[in-house]
Amino acid sequence: MNGCQKCIFFFSFNVQMYVLLFNLQTIRVETLHKLKGLAQSELVLGFS
């Protein structure tokens, strides 16, 4: 592999890792929102 190919390889690898991490963060945030919603509805049901 020459220098240029190495650059392209590392760049595409970094982009893939970034996309993966971004997707994981998004999933985590959505899960937290769902859990918060569930907890709030549980509280409402419990107190009513």
Secondary structure, DSSP 8 states (H G I E B T S, - for coil): --HHHHHHHHHHHHHHHHHHHHHHHHHHHHHHHHHHHHHHHHHHHHH-
